[in-house]
Amino acid sequence: MKTCQRCGYPIRGEAVEIDAFSSSGARPQMWRHPTDAGCNKATREAGPGATYTSPLQRHLGI
Ligand SMILES: [Zn+2]
């Protein structure tokens, strides 16, 4: 499963690949959610321990 480099949660659905360059020339594949809302959604879905998001924030997608 792809994991978001930004929020650290698994990505369900669309993922954006991050261009990552290392000094060795290797290019490890890294992924992130397409949007901040995607990160917030994944955080919410992670469970009760996740950061609380108010209904208004949910509505605004932030
Ligand atoms: Zn994310």
N, CA, C, O and the ligand as a Tripos MOL2 file, in Angstrom:
@<TRIPOS>MOLECULE
protein
  249   247    63     0     0
PROTEIN
NO_CHARGES

@<TRIPOS>ATOM
      1 N           0.8490   -1.2110    0.0000 N.3       1 MET1
      2 CA          0.0000    0.0000    0.0000 C.3       1 MET1
      3 C           0.8760    1.2490    0.0000 C.2       1 MET1
      4 O           1.9130    1.2890    0.6620 O.2       1 MET1
      5 N           0.4520    2.2680   -0.7460 N.am      2 LYS2
      6 CA          1.1980    3.5260   -0.7710 C.3       2 LYS2
      7 C           0.9440    4.3000    0.5170 C.2       2 LYS2
      8 O          -0.1710    4.3220    1.0370 O.2       2 LYS2
      9 N           1.9900    4.9290    1.0140 N.am      3 THR3
     10 CA          1.8610    5.7310    2.2280 C.3       3 THR3
     11 C           2.2180    7.1780    1.9140 C.2       3 THR3
     12 O           3.1980    7.4510    1.2210 O.2       3 THR3
     13 N           1.4200    8.0910    2.4280 N.am      4 CYS4
     14 CA          1.6400    9.5150    2.1770 C.3       4 CYS4
     15 C           2.8640   10.0090    2.9530 C.2       4 CYS4
     16 O           2.9730    9.7880    4.1590 O.2       4 CYS4
     17 N           3.7790   10.6770    2.2540 N.am      5 GLN5
     18 CA          4.9730   11.2070    2.9050 C.3       5 GLN5
     19 C           4.6490   12.4490    3.7240 C.2       5 GLN5
     20 O           5.4590   12.8930    4.5370 O.2       5 GLN5
     21 N           3.4790   12.9990    3.5110 N.am      6 ARG6
     22 CA          3.1250   14.2470    4.1560 C.3       6 ARG6
     23 C           2.4450   13.9990    5.4960 C.2       6 ARG6
     24 O           2.8510   14.5430    6.5230 O.2       6 ARG6
     25 N           1.3960   13.1620    5.4700 N.am      7 CYS7
     26 CA          0.6580   12.9320    6.7170 C.3       7 CYS7
     27 C           1.0000   11.5820    7.3310 C.2       7 CYS7
     28 O           0.6940   11.3390    8.4990 O.2       7 CYS7
     29 N           1.6270   10.7070    6.5640 N.am      8 GLY8
     30 CA          2.0680    9.4290    7.1050 C.3       8 GLY8
     31 C           1.0080    8.3470    7.0940 C.2       8 GLY8
     32 O           1.2370    7.2530    7.6100 O.2       8 GLY8
     33 N          -0.1500    8.6340    6.5150 N.am      9 TYR9
     34 CA         -1.2110    7.6430    6.4870 C.3       9 TYR9
     35 C          -1.3190    7.0100    5.1100 C.2       9 TYR9
     36 O          -0.8880    7.5860    4.1110 O.2       9 TYR9
     37 N          -1.9010    5.8130    5.0710 N.am     10 PRO10
     38 CA         -2.0550    5.1200    3.7850 C.3      10 PRO10
     39 C          -2.9170    5.9260    2.8190 C.2      10 PRO10
     40 O          -3.8290    6.6460    3.2250 O.2      10 PRO10
     41 N          -2.6110    5.7900    1.5470 N.am     11 ILE11
     42 CA         -3.3620    6.5090    0.5200 C.3      11 ILE11
     43 C          -4.3450    5.5420   -0.1160 C.2      11 ILE11
     44 O          -3.9640    4.5270   -0.6990 O.2      11 ILE11
     45 N          -5.6230    5.8870    0.0110 N.am     12 ARG12
     46 CA         -6.6500    5.1130   -0.6900 C.3      12 ARG12
     47 C          -7.0950    5.9410   -1.8750 C.2      12 ARG12
     48 O          -7.4470    7.1120   -1.7300 O.2      12 ARG12
     49 N          -7.0800    5.3380   -3.0370 N.am     13 GLY13
     50 CA         -7.4930    6.0750   -4.2200 C.3      13 GLY13
     51 C          -6.3030    6.7570   -4.8600 C.2      13 GLY13
     52 O          -5.2150    6.1900   -4.9540 O.2      13 GLY13
     53 N          -6.5270    7.9770   -5.2960 N.am     14 GLU14
     54 CA         -5.5120    8.6620   -6.0830 C.3      14 GLU14
     55 C          -4.2970    9.0450   -5.2480 C.2      14 GLU14
     56 O          -4.4300    9.5050   -4.1140 O.2      14 GLU14
     57 N          -3.1240    8.8520   -5.8150 N.am     15 ALA15
     58 CA         -1.8850    9.2340   -5.1460 C.3      15 ALA15
     59 C          -1.0220   10.0110   -6.1190 C.2      15 ALA15
     60 O          -1.0650    9.7810   -7.3280 O.2      15 ALA15
     61 N          -0.2420   10.9290   -5.5850 N.am     16 VAL16
     62 CA          0.6650   11.7180   -6.4090 C.3      16 VAL16
     63 C           2.0920   11.2940   -6.1040 C.2      16 VAL16
     64 O           2.4940   11.2190   -4.9430 O.2      16 VAL16
     65 N           2.8450   11.0190   -7.1450 N.am     17 GLU17
     66 CA          4.2230   10.5910   -6.9250 C.3      17 GLU17
     67 C           5.1040   11.8080   -6.6720 C.2      17 GLU17
     68 O           4.9750   12.8430   -7.3260 O.2      17 GLU17
     69 N           6.0010   11.6510   -5.7020 N.am     18 ILE18
     70 CA          6.9460   12.7210   -5.3850 C.3      18 ILE18
     71 C           8.2700   12.3970   -6.0500 C.2      18 ILE18
     72 O           8.7630   11.2720   -5.9650 O.2      18 ILE18
     73 N           8.8310   13.3750   -6.7020 N.am     19 ASP19
     74 CA         10.1700   13.1920   -7.2600 C.3      19 ASP19
     75 C          11.1820   13.2840   -6.1360 C.2      19 ASP19
     76 O          11.3600   14.3470   -5.5410 O.2      19 ASP19
     77 N          11.8310   12.1980   -5.8470 N.am     20 ALA20
     78 CA         12.8040   12.1820   -4.7560 C.3      20 ALA20
     79 C          14.1710   11.7990   -5.3040 C.2      20 ALA20
     80 O          14.3430   10.7370   -5.9030 O.2      20 ALA20
     81 N          15.1100   12.6600   -5.0930 N.am     21 PHE21
     82 CA         16.4590   12.3840   -5.5640 C.3      21 PHE21
     83 C          17.3680   12.1530   -4.3590 C.2      21 PHE21
     84 O          17.2920   12.8830   -3.3710 O.2      21 PHE21
     85 N          18.2050   11.1640   -4.4410 N.am     22 SER22
     86 CA         19.1780   10.9500   -3.3750 C.3      22 SER22
     87 C          20.5770   11.0720   -3.9530 C.2      22 SER22
     88 O          20.7670   10.9990   -5.1670 O.2      22 SER22
     89 N          21.5370   11.2540   -3.0910 N.am     23 SER23
     90 CA         22.9150   11.4740   -3.5360 C.3      23 SER23
     91 C          23.4730   10.2600   -4.2760 C.2      23 SER23
     92 O          24.3940   10.3890   -5.0820 O.2      23 SER23
     93 N          22.9170    9.0920   -4.0020 N.am     24 SER24
     94 CA         23.4070    7.8800   -4.6500 C.3      24 SER24
     95 C          22.8600    7.7370   -6.0610 C.2      24 SER24
     96 O          23.2780    6.8560   -6.8130 O.2      24 SER24
     97 N          21.9210    8.6120   -6.4160 N.am     25 GLY25
     98 CA         21.3400    8.5210   -7.7390 C.3      25 GLY25
     99 C          20.1030    7.6510   -7.7810 C.2      25 GLY25
    100 O          19.4150    7.5840   -8.7990 O.2      25 GLY25
    101 N          19.8210    6.9830   -6.6720 N.am     26 ALA26
    102 CA         18.6200    6.1570   -6.6160 C.3      26 ALA26
    103 C          17.3840    7.0530   -6.5330 C.2      26 ALA26
    104 O          17.4320    8.1630   -6.0010 O.2      26 ALA26
    105 N          16.3000    6.5500   -7.0630 N.am     27 ARG27
    106 CA         15.0570    7.3170   -7.0040 C.3      27 ARG27
    107 C          13.9760    6.4870   -6.3340 C.2      27 ARG27
    108 O          13.1840    5.8260   -7.0060 O.2      27 ARG27
    109 N          13.9440    6.5220   -5.0070 N.am     28 PRO28
    110 CA         12.9080    5.7700   -4.3010 C.3      28 PRO28
    111 C          11.5300    6.3410   -4.6300 C.2      28 PRO28
    112 O          11.3600    7.5560   -4.7310 O.2      28 PRO28
    113 N          10.5650    5.4650   -4.7920 N.am     29 GLN29
    114 CA          9.2140    5.9410   -5.0850 C.3      29 GLN29
    115 C           8.5500    6.4020   -3.8000 C.2      29 GLN29
    116 O           8.4530    5.6570   -2.8240 O.2      29 GLN29
    117 N           8.0960    7.6480   -3.8220 N.am     30 MET30
    118 CA          7.3860    8.1840   -2.6760 C.3      30 MET30
    119 C           6.0790    8.7800   -3.1670 C.2      30 MET30
    120 O           5.9590    9.2510   -4.2980 O.2      30 MET30
    121 N           5.0980    8.7390   -2.2590 N.am     31 TRP31
    122 CA          3.7630    9.1610   -2.6430 C.3      31 TRP31
    123 C           3.1860   10.1160   -1.6240 C.2      31 TRP31
    124 O           3.6020   10.1470   -0.4660 O.2      31 TRP31
    125 N           2.2260   10.8880   -2.0720 N.am     32 ARG32
    126 CA          1.4790   11.7630   -1.1640 C.3      32 ARG32
    127 C           0.0600   11.8880   -1.6670 C.2      32 ARG32
    128 O          -0.2420   11.5770   -2.8190 O.2      32 ARG32
    129 N          -0.8120   12.3560   -0.7720 N.am     33 HIS33
    130 CA         -2.1800   12.6270   -1.1850 C.3      33 HIS33
    131 C          -2.1790   13.8000   -2.1580 C.2      33 HIS33
    132 O          -1.3400   14.6940   -2.0500 O.2      33 HIS33
    133 N          -3.1040   13.8050   -3.1000 N.am     34 PRO34
    134 CA         -3.1390   14.8790   -4.1060 C.3      34 PRO34
    135 C          -3.3880   16.2530   -3.4850 C.2      34 PRO34
    136 O          -2.9160   17.2620   -4.0090 O.2      34 PRO34
    137 N          -4.1230   16.3010   -2.3780 N.am     35 THR35
    138 CA         -4.4910   17.5760   -1.7730 C.3      35 THR35
    139 C          -4.3810   17.5220   -0.2600 C.2      35 THR35
    140 O          -4.2750   16.4460    0.3290 O.2      35 THR35
    141 N          -4.4060   18.7030    0.3690 N.am     36 ASP36
    142 CA         -4.4350   18.7520    1.8340 C.3      36 ASP36
    143 C          -5.6710   18.0390    2.3630 C.2      36 ASP36
    144 O          -5.6240   17.3660    3.3920 O.2      36 ASP36
    145 N          -6.7840   18.1990    1.6380 N.am     37 ALA37
    146 CA         -8.0260   17.5570    2.0660 C.3      37 ALA37
    147 C          -7.8480   16.0410    2.0860 C.2      37 ALA37
    148 O          -8.3970   15.3540    2.9470 O.2      37 ALA37
    149 N          -7.0880   15.5350    1.1430 N.am     38 GLY38
    150 CA         -6.8290   14.1010    1.1090 C.3      38 GLY38
    151 C          -6.0880   13.6440    2.3440 C.2      38 GLY38
    152 O          -6.3820   12.5860    2.8990 O.2      38 GLY38
    153 N          -5.1170   14.4480    2.7800 N.am     39 CYS39
    154 CA         -4.3720   14.1380    4.0000 C.3      39 CYS39
    155 C          -5.3050   14.1810    5.2040 C.2      39 CYS39
    156 O          -5.2640   13.2980    6.0610 O.2      39 CYS39
    157 N          -6.1410   15.2070    5.2630 N.am     40 ASN40
    158 CA         -7.0470   15.3390    6.4030 C.3      40 ASN40
    159 C          -8.0290   14.1820    6.4490 C.2      40 ASN40
    160 O          -8.3510   13.6740    7.5230 O.2      40 ASN40
    161 N          -8.5000   13.7690    5.2910 N.am     41 LYS41
    162 CA         -9.4540   12.6720    5.2230 C.3      41 LYS41
    163 C          -8.8100   11.3950    5.7260 C.2      41 LYS41
    164 O          -9.4110   10.6510    6.5020 O.2      41 LYS41
    165 N          -7.5920   11.1440    5.2860 N.am     42 ALA42
    166 CA         -6.8890    9.9380    5.7250 C.3      42 ALA42
    167 C          -6.6580    9.9750    7.2250 C.2      42 ALA42
    168 O          -6.7580    8.9520    7.9030 O.2      42 ALA42
    169 N          -6.3470   11.1690    7.7460 N.am     43 THR43
    170 CA         -6.1180   11.3210    9.1760 C.3      43 THR43
    171 C          -7.3930   11.0100    9.9520 C.2      43 THR43
    172 O          -7.3510   10.3390   10.9840 O.2      43 THR43
    173 N          -8.5220   11.4990    9.4530 N.am     44 ARG44
    174 CA         -9.8040   11.2300   10.1040 C.3      44 ARG44
    175 C         -10.1140    9.7510   10.0890 C.2      44 ARG44
    176 O         -10.5630    9.1870   11.0870 O.2      44 ARG44
    177 N          -9.8690    9.1160    8.9310 N.am     45 GLU45
    178 CA        -10.2110    7.7050    8.7870 C.3      45 GLU45
    179 C          -9.2900    6.8120    9.6030 C.2      45 GLU45
    180 O          -9.5590    5.6260    9.7920 O.2      45 GLU45
    181 N          -8.1960    7.4010   10.0850 N.am     46 ALA46
    182 CA         -7.2260    6.6040   10.8400 C.3      46 ALA46
    183 C          -7.7890    6.1800   12.1900 C.2      46 ALA46
    184 O          -7.2760    5.2400   12.7960 O.2      46 ALA46
    185 N          -8.8330    6.8520   12.6770 N.am     47 GLY47
    186 CA         -9.4650    6.4010   13.9020 C.3      47 GLY47
    187 C          -9.5860    7.4630   14.9580 C.2      47 GLY47
    188 O          -9.2660    8.6290   14.7310 O.2      47 GLY47
    189 N         -10.0660    7.0370   16.1490 N.am     48 PRO48
    190 CA        -10.3680    7.9730   17.2410 C.3      48 PRO48
    191 C          -9.1360    8.7460   17.7110 C.2      48 PRO48
    192 O          -9.2720    9.8510   18.2360 O.2      48 PRO48
    193 N          -7.9660    8.2010   17.5380 N.am     49 GLY49
    194 CA         -6.7670    8.8770   18.0010 C.3      49 GLY49
    195 C          -6.3250    9.9940   17.0710 C.2      49 GLY49
    196 O          -5.4250   10.7690   17.3920 O.2      49 GLY49
    197 N          -6.9650   10.0630   15.9290 N.am     50 ALA50
    198 CA         -6.5490   11.0500   14.9380 C.3      50 ALA50
    199 C          -6.9960   12.4490   15.3380 C.2      50 ALA50
    200 O          -7.8470   12.6320   16.2090 O.2      50 ALA50
    201 N          -6.4030   13.4140   14.6830 N.am     51 THR51
    202 CA         -6.7240   14.8120   14.9540 C.3      51 THR51
    203 C          -8.2020   15.0840   14.6950 C.2      51 THR51
    204 O          -8.7470   14.6910   13.6640 O.2      51 THR51
    205 N          -8.8280   15.7500   15.6300 N.am     52 TYR52
    206 CA        -10.2350   16.0680   15.4700 C.3      52 TYR52
    207 C         -10.4320   17.1360   14.4030 C.2      52 TYR52
    208 O          -9.7090   18.1300   14.3410 O.2      52 TYR52
    209 N         -11.4430   16.8940   13.5600 N.am     53 THR53
    210 CA        -11.7990   17.8830   12.5440 C.3      53 THR53
    211 C         -13.2710   18.2250   12.7090 C.2      53 THR53
    212 O         -14.1210   17.3360   12.7580 O.2      53 THR53
    213 N         -13.5620   19.4930   12.7940 N.am     54 SER54
    214 CA        -14.9350   19.9140   13.0100 C.3      54 SER54
    215 C         -15.7700   19.6950   11.7550 C.2      54 SER54
    216 O         -15.2220   19.6120   10.6560 O.2      54 SER54
    217 N         -17.0830   19.6010   11.9030 N.am     55 PRO55
    218 CA        -17.9550   19.4560   10.7290 C.3      55 PRO55
    219 C         -17.7490   20.5840    9.7270 C.2      55 PRO55
    220 O         -17.8420   20.3610    8.5200 O.2      55 PRO55
    221 N         -17.4700   21.7900   10.2100 N.am     56 LEU56
    222 CA        -17.2460   22.9120    9.2960 C.3      56 LEU56
    223 C         -15.9820   22.6720    8.4710 C.2      56 LEU56
    224 O         -15.9760   22.8950    7.2610 O.2      56 LEU56
    225 N         -14.9150   22.2170    9.1270 N.am     57 GLN57
    226 CA        -13.6870   21.9240    8.3970 C.3      57 GLN57
    227 C         -13.9100   20.8260    7.3800 C.2      57 GLN57
    228 O         -13.3790   20.8680    6.2700 O.2      57 GLN57
    229 N         -14.7250   19.8130    7.7830 N.am     58 ARG58
    230 CA        -15.0330   18.7440    6.8430 C.3      58 ARG58
    231 C         -15.7410   19.3180    5.6300 C.2      58 ARG58
    232 O         -15.4310   18.9730    4.4900 O.2      58 ARG58
    233 N         -16.7010   20.2030    5.8920 N.am     59 HIS59
    234 CA        -17.4740   20.8020    4.8020 C.3      59 HIS59
    235 C         -16.5730   21.5870    3.8740 C.2      59 HIS59
    236 O         -16.7440   21.5490    2.6550 O.2      59 HIS59
    237 N         -15.6270   22.2900    4.4360 N.am     60 LEU60
    238 CA        -14.7320   23.1190    3.6330 C.3      60 LEU60
    239 C         -13.6190   22.2960    3.0030 C.2      60 LEU60
    240 O         -12.9160   22.7640    2.1070 O.2      60 LEU60
    241 N         -13.4670   21.0690    3.4800 N.am     61 GLY61
    242 CA        -12.4460   20.2010    2.9250 C.3      61 GLY61
    243 C         -11.0480   20.6130    3.3460 C.2      61 GLY61
    244 O         -10.0900   20.4350    2.5940 O.2      61 GLY61
    245 N         -10.9280   21.1690    4.5610 N.am     62 ILE62
    246 CA         -9.6010   21.5520    5.0460 C.3      62 ILE62
    247 C          -9.2190   20.7230    6.2670 C.2      62 ILE62
    248 O          -8.1330   20.9010    6.8190 O.2      62 ILE62
    249 ZN         -1.4660   12.6300    3.1800 Zn       63 ZN63
@<TRIPOS>BOND
     1     1     2 1
     2     2     3 1
     3     3     4 2
     4     3     5 am
     5     5     6 1
     6     6     7 1
     7     7     8 2
     8     7     9 am
     9     9    10 1
    10    10    11 1
    11    11    12 2
    12    11    13 am
    13    13    14 1
    14    14    15 1
    15    15    16 2
    16    15    17 am
    17    17    18 1
    18    18    19 1
    19    19    20 2
    20    19    21 am
    21    21    22 1
    22    22    23 1
    23    23    24 2
    24    23    25 am
    25    25    26 1
    26    26    27 1
    27    27    28 2
    28    27    29 am
    29    29    30 1
    30    30    31 1
    31    31    32 2
    32    31    33 am
    33    33    34 1
    34    34    35 1
    35    35    36 2
    36    35    37 am
    37    37    38 1
    38    38    39 1
    39    39    40 2
    40    39    41 am
    41    41    42 1
    42    42    43 1
    43    43    44 2
    44    43    45 am
    45    45    46 1
    46    46    47 1
    47    47    48 2
    48    47    49 am
    49    49    50 1
    50    50    51 1
    51    51    52 2
    52    51    53 am
    53    53    54 1
    54    54    55 1
    55    55    56 2
    56    55    57 am
    57    57    58 1
    58    58    59 1
    59    59    60 2
    60    59    61 am
    61    61    62 1
    62    62    63 1
    63    63    64 2
    64    63    65 am
    65    65    66 1
    66    66    67 1
    67    67    68 2
    68    67    69 am
    69    69    70 1
    70    70    71 1
    71    71    72 2
    72    71    73 am
    73    73    74 1
    74    74    75 1
    75    75    76 2
    76    75    77 am
    77    77    78 1
    78    78    79 1
    79    79    80 2
    80    79    81 am
    81    81    82 1
    82    82    83 1
    83    83    84 2
    84    83    85 am
    85    85    86 1
    86    86    87 1
    87    87    88 2
    88    87    89 am
    89    89    90 1
    90    90    91 1
    91    91    92 2
    92    91    93 am
    93    93    94 1
    94    94    95 1
    95    95    96 2
    96    95    97 am
    97    97    98 1
    98    98    99 1
    99    99   100 2
   100    99   101 am
   101   101   102 1
   102   102   103 1
   103   103   104 2
   104   103   105 am
   105   105   106 1
   106   106   107 1
   107   107   108 2
   108   107   109 am
   109   109   110 1
   110   110   111 1
   111   111   112 2
   112   111   113 am
   113   113   114 1
   114   114   115 1
   115   115   116 2
   116   115   117 am
   117   117   118 1
   118   118   119 1
   119   119   120 2
   120   119   121 am
   121   121   122 1
   122   122   123 1
   123   123   124 2
   124   123   125 am
   125   125   126 1
   126   126   127 1
   127   127   128 2
   128   127   129 am
   129   129   130 1
   130   130   131 1
   131   131   132 2
   132   131   133 am
   133   133   134 1
   134   134   135 1
   135   135   136 2
   136   135   137 am
   137   137   138 1
   138   138   139 1
   139   139   140 2
   140   139   141 am
   141   141   142 1
   142   142   143 1
   143   143   144 2
   144   143   145 am
   145   145   146 1
   146   146   147 1
   147   147   148 2
   148   147   149 am
   149   149   150 1
   150   150   151 1
   151   151   152 2
   152   151   153 am
   153   153   154 1
   154   154   155 1
   155   155   156 2
   156   155   157 am
   157   157   158 1
   158   158   159 1
   159   159   160 2
   160   159   161 am
   161   161   162 1
   162   162   163 1
   163   163   164 2
   164   163   165 am
   165   165   166 1
   166   166   167 1
   167   167   168 2
   168   167   169 am
   169   169   170 1
   170   170   171 1
   171   171   172 2
   172   171   173 am
   173   173   174 1
   174   174   175 1
   175   175   176 2
   176   175   177 am
   177   177   178 1
   178   178   179 1
   179   179   180 2
   180   179   181 am
   181   181   182 1
   182   182   183 1
   183   183   184 2
   184   183   185 am
   185   185   186 1
   186   186   187 1
   187   187   188 2
   188   187   189 am
   189   189   190 1
   190   190   191 1
   191   191   192 2
   192   191   193 am
   193   193   194 1
   194   194   195 1
   195   195   196 2
   196   195   197 am
   197   197   198 1
   198   198   199 1
   199   199   200 2
   200   199   201 am
   201   201   202 1
   202   202   203 1
   203   203   204 2
   204   203   205 am
   205   205   206 1
   206   206   207 1
   207   207   208 2
   208   207   209 am
   209   209   210 1
   210   210   211 1
   211   211   212 2
   212   211   213 am
   213   213   214 1
   214   214   215 1
   215   215   216 2
   216   215   217 am
   217   217   218 1
   218   218   219 1
   219   219   220 2
   220   219   221 am
   221   221   222 1
   222   222   223 1
   223   223   224 2
   224   223   225 am
   225   225   226 1
   226   226   227 1
   227   227   228 2
   228   227   229 am
   229   229   230 1
   230   230   231 1
   231   231   232 2
   232   231   233 am
   233   233   234 1
   234   234   235 1
   235   235   236 2
   236   235   237 am
   237   237   238 1
   238   238   239 1
   239   239   240 2
   240   239   241 am
   241   241   242 1
   242   242   243 1
   243   243   244 2
   244   243   245 am
   245   245   246 1
   246   246   247 1
   247   247   248 2
@<TRIPOS>SUBSTRUCTURE
     1 MET1         2 RESIDUE 1 A MET
     2 LYS2         6 RESIDUE 1 A LYS
     3 THR3        10 RESIDUE 1 A THR
     4 CYS4        14 RESIDUE 1 A CYS
     5 GLN5        18 RESIDUE 1 A GLN
     6 ARG6        22 RESIDUE 1 A ARG
     7 CYS7        26 RESIDUE 1 A CYS
     8 GLY8        30 RESIDUE 1 A GLY
     9 TYR9        34 RESIDUE 1 A TYR
    10 PRO10       38 RESIDUE 1 A PRO
    11 ILE11       42 RESIDUE 1 A ILE
    12 ARG12       46 RESIDUE 1 A ARG
    13 GLY13       50 RESIDUE 1 A GLY
    14 GLU14       54 RESIDUE 1 A GLU
    15 ALA15       58 RESIDUE 1 A ALA
    16 VAL16       62 RESIDUE 1 A VAL
    17 GLU17       66 RESIDUE 1 A GLU
    18 ILE18       70 RESIDUE 1 A ILE
    19 ASP19       74 RESIDUE 1 A ASP
    20 ALA20       78 RESIDUE 1 A ALA
    21 PHE21       82 RESIDUE 1 A PHE
    22 SER22       86 RESIDUE 1 A SER
    23 SER23       90 RESIDUE 1 A SER
    24 SER24       94 RESIDUE 1 A SER
    25 GLY25       98 RESIDUE 1 A GLY
    26 ALA26      102 RESIDUE 1 A ALA
    27 ARG27      106 RESIDUE 1 A ARG
    28 PRO28      110 RESIDUE 1 A PRO
    29 GLN29      114 RESIDUE 1 A GLN
    30 MET30      118 RESIDUE 1 A MET
    31 TRP31      122 RESIDUE 1 A TRP
    32 ARG32      126 RESIDUE 1 A ARG
    33 HIS33      130 RESIDUE 1 A HIS
    34 PRO34      134 RESIDUE 1 A PRO
    35 THR35      138 RESIDUE 1 A THR
    36 ASP36      142 RESIDUE 1 A ASP
    37 ALA37      146 RESIDUE 1 A ALA
    38 GLY38      150 RESIDUE 1 A GLY
    39 CYS39      154 RESIDUE 1 A CYS
    40 ASN40      158 RESIDUE 1 A ASN
    41 LYS41      162 RESIDUE 1 A LYS
    42 ALA42      166 RESIDUE 1 A ALA
    43 THR43      170 RESIDUE 1 A THR
    44 ARG44      174 RESIDUE 1 A ARG
    45 GLU45      178 RESIDUE 1 A GLU
    46 ALA46      182 RESIDUE 1 A ALA
    47 GLY47      186 RESIDUE 1 A GLY
    48 PRO48      190 RESIDUE 1 A PRO
    49 GLY49      194 RESIDUE 1 A GLY
    50 ALA50      198 RESIDUE 1 A ALA
    51 THR51      202 RESIDUE 1 A THR
    52 TYR52      206 RESIDUE 1 A TYR
    53 THR53      210 RESIDUE 1 A THR
    54 SER54      214 RESIDUE 1 A SER
    55 PRO55      218 RESIDUE 1 A PRO
    56 LEU56      222 RESIDUE 1 A LEU
    57 GLN57      226 RESIDUE 1 A GLN
    58 ARG58      230 RESIDUE 1 A ARG
    59 HIS59      234 RESIDUE 1 A HIS
    60 LEU60      238 RESIDUE 1 A LEU
    61 GLY61      242 RESIDUE 1 A GLY
    62 ILE62      246 RESIDUE 1 A ILE
    63 ZN63       249 GROUP 0 **** ****
